[in-house]
Amino acid sequence: MNHLKTPLFDQLVLHSEKQPISFHVPGHKNGSIFPQKGQDYFHSLLKLDMTELTGLDDLHSPEGIIFEAEALLAELYRTIKSFFLVNGSTAGNLAMILATLNKDDHVLVQRNSHKSIMNGIRLANAQPVYLYPEYVQGPMVASGVSLETVRTAIKKYPQAKALILTYPNYYGMVYNLEEIIKLAHEHQIPVLIDEAHGVHFISGEPFPQSALTLGADVVVQSAHKTLPAMTMGAFLHYNSSLVSIEKMRYYLQVLQSSSPSYPIMASLDLARSYLATFDKQDINALTREIEVFRDELNSIEGLSVSPVGNGDPLKMIVQSSEQMTGFDLQKRFEMQGVFQELADPLNVLFVLPLLKEGMPFPFKPTVQRIKRAVEAKVPFQKIAGIKDPSTLSKIITPAVTFEEMLIMKTTFVPLLEAKGRICAETIIPYPPGIPLFLPGEKIQATEINHLMNLLRQGAKVQGGERVANQEICVFL
Ligand SMILES: Cc1ncc(COP(=O)(O)O)c(C=O)c1O
């Protein structure tokens, strides 16, 4: 197949060039009616913002240009079937879980999964068995689940109907997924992978191997995270004999809009073509650019750049060598107009661009600004002691089921007195959007300390209605 082709984008352009008169939705009528102040920004894009007109196909029942665009995607990733998603990996994660699990099924799931995974399990009314990840000592972040943890969990729960893992983590770190998938398949357990941050991995070295290459059954990827695609553009790849494709199709149309965005879909078509034509020369050029950028940042006094080991070269972890928190560092960078993906107590995470050879990017001005940011004499908070949570038990199940929770009453208690109570809310430090507390779990002292630490250091927290007052919702 010819990956220079972009059938969906091309057809939209063709349609718009015919100067069509719109008597259909959307109400902006091909951009002719739009508030004046937004016109300069929206004008070109609105010409592509179409609906399911003759010749423009239908995402939920594709036969024409969308079918062709998805076939090109499937060929690139070597899958049985690949789908465009317009509601992000969030919708893909929900769909893959609902297509695989039934009520009361046991599911082995990485504890530091994105909230969409947790929500999917809850919607399916399945029974989660949480697998704690390993911790990487330098940057002190959770990576993946070990083969040993999965082996123990399968021994304990051989009836599990799925294994759900995140690969890579937010920081681009990977782990021994190949052996884990083999082990799960020996027990006929399908492996569902949230590869939101690894859509570009099929480009080959120095990128890690994609979960699809390693044999995963279903893989969901946020194309918008590292490919040049619009926000909410994502892919779901199906490559399984253990999961029903009919159920997958069903849930994708249940969960996604019946008016999917054509600009998002067209950007996915273009992003697929971009990735498919990202060649060895581009990889070499990009690798050189990254090395120079990393070396220049490393040479700034007061900063250190950790390599992500054998992980994703598009992720760069920057730390202060003067014990400044990641949050402080982030504030300083932002004051100089340099915005990053996330900060945590120790680190700031940069997501680098997947540049092709010869494409410009302002690396040099970035280095200058960061130098100014670090030199600025602004007082900062020192990193408080961060506890290593690896002492937590590796496999945990909630103390009550989702159905039981529906009829239980709740109350708020001070966080410092919550040890041993059953949590009734979700608390997610964001980013990276990984739940620290989940409903139904017995609250442990380590988690309370970790949350108190994060709050002290200015982390943003989602959920946790009264967490700012150091209170937590528990079941009575
Ligand atoms: C690991 C992971 N999975 C899923 C998602 C959800 O992706 P999306 O924003 O495409 O819905 C995110 C978003 O940050 C994520 O980090």
The ligand as a MOL file (V3000), in Angstrom:
LIG
                    3D

  0  0  0     0  0            999 V3000
M  V30 BEGIN CTAB
M  V30 COUNTS 16 16 0 0 0
M  V30 BEGIN ATOM
M  V30 1 C -1.3420 6.2970 30.1820 0
M  V30 2 C -2.5070 7.0600 29.6200 0
M  V30 3 N -3.5720 6.3840 29.1480 0
M  V30 4 C -4.6360 7.0060 28.6410 0
M  V30 5 C -4.6990 8.3760 28.5900 0
M  V30 6 C -5.9140 9.0280 28.0230 0
M  V30 7 O -5.5830 9.4820 26.7400 0
M  V30 8 P -6.4490 10.5350 25.9270 0
M  V30 9 O -6.0850 11.8760 26.4490 0
M  V30 10 O -5.9990 10.3200 24.5070 0
M  V30 11 O -7.8690 10.2130 26.1140 0
M  V30 12 C -3.6150 9.1390 29.0890 0
M  V30 13 C -3.6770 10.6120 29.0800 0
M  V30 14 O -2.8870 11.3110 29.6130 0
M  V30 15 C -2.4930 8.4620 29.6160 0
M  V30 16 O -1.4480 9.1270 30.1050 0
M  V30 END ATOM
M  V30 BEGIN BOND
M  V30 1 1 1 2
M  V30 2 1 2 3
M  V30 3 2 2 15
M  V30 4 2 3 4
M  V30 5 1 4 5
M  V30 6 1 5 6
M  V30 7 2 5 12
M  V30 8 1 6 7
M  V30 9 1 7 8
M  V30 10 2 8 9
M  V30 11 1 8 10
M  V30 12 1 8 11
M  V30 13 1 12 13
M  V30 14 1 12 15
M  V30 15 2 13 14
M  V30 16 1 15 16
M  V30 END BOND
M  V30 END CTAB
M  END
